[in-house]
């Protein structure tokens, strides 16, 4: 991997935006249009953290090979930030989407709170660089108890975002790579070989067999590949075309 000074990140400013579940990521991240809606002021000190659960490794063995393969359990990730805008929309992110607005203008705190479910876009700006997180579906709710600790700093509400799988996606959220020269070319074809290659030149490999099957990548040739032919995937596994579907491993 070559050094790329343009792929480093120092955050100048940023925004957290919400939209109805399934809303597409906007083409202009510097000025997202409706239905994307800014959540408001957030902490300058605690921009964003990501925690995770799961992902434990299990080593699979045979009598001949005690470390034959490794499998990882599913991982759930959670993004945390501090919201500093105490309006109705912000309070509902903390107290629950079903917090009722009462007749006297106050917001009731529900006994059975429900998370806000929506699409999430987090955009960080570093000069001309844009680094973003996008989740087409996520649950949002308080990440911790609120603490109003002093009279000199802005109060905040700790908010947690849990990205979820949306529709037939094989991913929960996406990020935008940084580079001096864009490298995120989407593969449209796969040519048989030992190994084969994805086209056009420089295209990113599908991350897994599931991602390959979910793509619109066209096999070349379209007939069943011959013995030993395959393409390498992003998770270091292999796949081949059997004439009507993508299958695991090299062609037997």
C-alpha positions in Angstrom: 0.0 0.0 0.0 1.5 3.3 -1.1 1.7 6.4 1.1 -1.1 8.8 0.2 -1.0 12.2 2.1 -4.4 13.0 0.7 -6.0 10.1 2.5 -5.3 11.5 6.0 -8.0 13.2 8.0 -8.1 16.2 10.4 -11.7 17.2 11.0 -12.6 20.8 10.7 -16.4 20.6 10.9 -19.3 18.2 10.4 -22.9 17.5 10.5 -25.3 14.6 11.6 -28.4 14.2 9.4 -31.4 12.0 9.5 -33.9 11.0 6.8 -36.7 8.3 6.3 -35.4 4.7 6.2 -34.0 3.8 2.8 -33.2 7.3 1.7 -30.3 7.2 -0.7 -27.0 8.8 0.1 -26.9 12.3 -1.5 -24.5 12.9 -4.4 -23.5 16.3 -2.8 -22.3 15.6 0.7 -21.5 19.2 1.4 -25.1 20.3 1.1 -27.5 17.4 1.5 -31.0 18.3 0.4 -34.4 17.3 1.8 -35.5 14.9 3.1 -32.1 14.9 4.9 -32.5 16.9 8.2 -29.7 18.2 10.5 -30.0 17.0 14.1 -28.5 20.3 15.3 -25.5 21.2 17.5 -23.2 18.4 18.6 -20.2 18.3 20.9 -16.9 19.8 19.7 -14.9 17.6 22.1 -16.6 14.2 21.5 -17.1 14.0 17.8 -17.9 10.3 17.3 -16.8 7.0 18.7 -17.7 3.5 17.5 -18.1 0.5 19.8 -18.8 -3.1 18.8 -20.1 -6.4 20.2 -19.4 -9.9 18.8 -16.8 -10.7 16.3 -15.3 -13.5 18.4 -13.0 -15.8 16.6 -13.5 -19.6 16.7 -10.6 -21.8 15.4 -11.8 -24.9 13.5 -9.5 -27.9 13.5 -9.1 -31.4 12.0 -7.0 -34.2 13.3 -4.4 -33.3 10.6 -4.5 -29.5 11.1 -5.2 -28.0 14.5 -5.7 -24.5 13.0 -7.5 -25.2 9.7 -9.9 -22.3 9.5 -11.2 -19.4 11.6 -14.8 -18.3 11.8 -16.0 -15.0 13.3 -19.3 -14.4 15.0 -21.6 -11.6 13.7 -20.5 -8.2 14.9 -22.9 -5.3 15.9 -21.5 -1.8 15.9 -22.8 1.3 17.6 -21.8 5.0 16.9 -21.8 7.4 19.8 -22.0 11.2 19.8 -23.2 14.0 22.1 -26.2 16.0 21.0 -26.3 19.6 22.4 -29.5 20.8 21.0 -32.4 20.3 23.4 -35.3 20.9 21.1 -38.2 18.4 20.6 -36.5 16.5 17.8 -33.3 16.2 19.8 -35.0 15.2 23.0 -37.0 12.5 21.2 -33.7 11.0 20.0 -32.7 10.7 23.7 -36.0 9.9 25.4 -37.6 7.9 22.6 -39.4 8.5 19.3 -42.7 8.0 21.1 -42.2 10.8 23.7 -45.5 12.7 23.6 -45.8 16.4 23.2 -48.2 17.4 26.0 -50.9 20.1 25.9 -48.8 22.5 27.9 -45.8 22.3 25.5 -43.7 19.9 27.6 -42.4 16.6 26.3 -43.5 13.5 28.2 -40.9 10.8 29.0 -42.5 7.5 27.9 -42.4 4.5 30.2 -41.9 2.2 27.2 -39.5 4.2 25.0 -39.1 3.3 21.3 -35.9 4.1 19.3 -36.0 6.4 16.3 -35.6 4.3 13.1 -34.3 6.1 10.1 -31.5 6.6 7.6 -28.4 8.3 9.0 -25.7 10.4 7.4 -22.6 11.7 9.2 -20.4 14.1 7.2 -17.0 15.3 8.4 -15.1 18.0 6.4 -11.3 18.3 6.2 -10.6 21.1 3.8 -11.5 19.8 0.4 -11.8 16.2 1.7 -15.2 14.8 2.8 -15.4 11.7 5.0 -18.9 10.3 5.6 -20.8 7.5 7.3 -24.1 6.4 5.7 -26.6 3.9 7.1 -29.8 3.4 5.1 -31.4 2.1 8.3 -30.5 2.6 11.9 -31.9 2.7 15.4 -31.2 5.8 17.5 -31.6 6.0 21.3 -29.8 7.2 24.4 -26.3 5.8 24.8 -25.9 6.6 28.5 -27.5 8.5 31.3 -27.5 12.3 31.1 -25.3 14.3 33.4 -25.6 18.1 33.8 -22.3 18.5 35.6 -21.3 22.2 35.6 -22.3 25.8 34.7 -19.5 26.6 32.4 -19.8 24.1 29.5 -22.6 23.2 27.1 -24.8 20.4 28.3 -25.2 17.3 26.1 -27.2 14.1 25.6 -25.3 11.0 24.8 -26.8 9.4 21.7 -26.2 6.0 20.2 -26.7 4.9 16.6 -27.0 1.2 15.8 -26.8 0.6 12.0 -29.1 -2.2 10.8 -29.3 -4.3 7.6 -31.7 -2.7 5.1 -33.6 -4.8 2.6 -31.3 -7.3 0.7 -28.0 -5.4 1.6 -25.1 -7.5 2.9 -23.8 -4.4 4.9 -25.2 -2.2 7.6 -23.4 1.1 6.9 -20.9 2.5 4.4 -18.0 4.9 4.6 -16.3 7.1 1.9 -12.6 6.3 1.3 -10.2 9.2 1.1 -7.5 9.4 -1.6 -5.6 11.9 -3.7 -6.9 10.0 -6.8 -10.3 8.3 -6.6 -10.0 4.5 -6.5 -13.5 3.3 -5.8 -14.2 1.9 -9.2 -17.2 -0.6 -9.1 -16.6 -3.9 -10.8 -19.0 -4.7 -13.7 -17.4 -7.9 -15.0 -15.2 -10.9 -14.0 -12.9 -12.7 -16.4 -12.0 -16.4 -15.8 -8.4 -17.2 -14.9 -6.1 -18.7 -12.3 -6.7 -16.3 -10.8 -9.1 -14.3 -12.9 -9.7 -10.5 -12.7 -12.5 -8.1 -12.2 -13.1 -5.4 -14.8 -12.7 -2.5 -15.5 -9.0 -2.3 -14.5 -8.6 -1.2 -10.9 -12.1 -2.2 -9.9 -12.7 -3.1 -6.3 -13.2 -6.8 -5.5 -16.6 -7.8 -4.0 -16.1 -8.3 -0.3 -17.5 -11.8 -0.1 -19.4 -14.5 -2.1 -22.7 -13.0 -0.8 -21.6 -9.6 -2.1 -20.7 -11.1 -5.4 -24.0 -12.9 -5.7 -25.9 -9.6 -4.8 -24.0 -7.7 -7.5 -24.7 -7.3 -11.2 -21.2 -8.4 -12.2 -21.2 -10.3 -15.6 -19.0 -13.4 -15.9 -16.7 -13.9 -18.9 -17.1 -16.4 -20.5 -20.8 -16.7 -19.7 -20.5 -20.5 -19.9 -19.2 -22.6 -17.0 -15.6 -21.8 -16.2 -13.0 -24.6 -16.6 -11.3 -26.6 -13.9 -9.1 -24.5 -11.6 -10.4 -21.1 -12.7 -11.6 -18.6 -10.1 -11.6 -14.9 -9.0 -10.3 -13.8 -5.6 -12.7 -11.9 -3.3 -12.1 -9.3 -0.7 -12.3 -11.7 2.3 -9.5 -13.9 0.7 -11.9 -16.5 -0.4 -12.4 -17.6 -4.0 -15.4 -18.0 -6.3 -16.2 -19.3 -9.8 -19.0 -19.1 -12.4 -20.7 -22.4 -13.0 -22.8 -21.2 -16.0 -25.8 -19.8 -14.1 -24.6 -18.7 -10.6 -21.5 -17.8 -8.6 -20.2 -20.6 -6.5 -17.6 -20.9 -3.7 -14.0 -21.8 -4.5 -12.2 -22.6 -7.7 -14.0 -24.6 -10.4 -13.7 -28.2 -9.4 
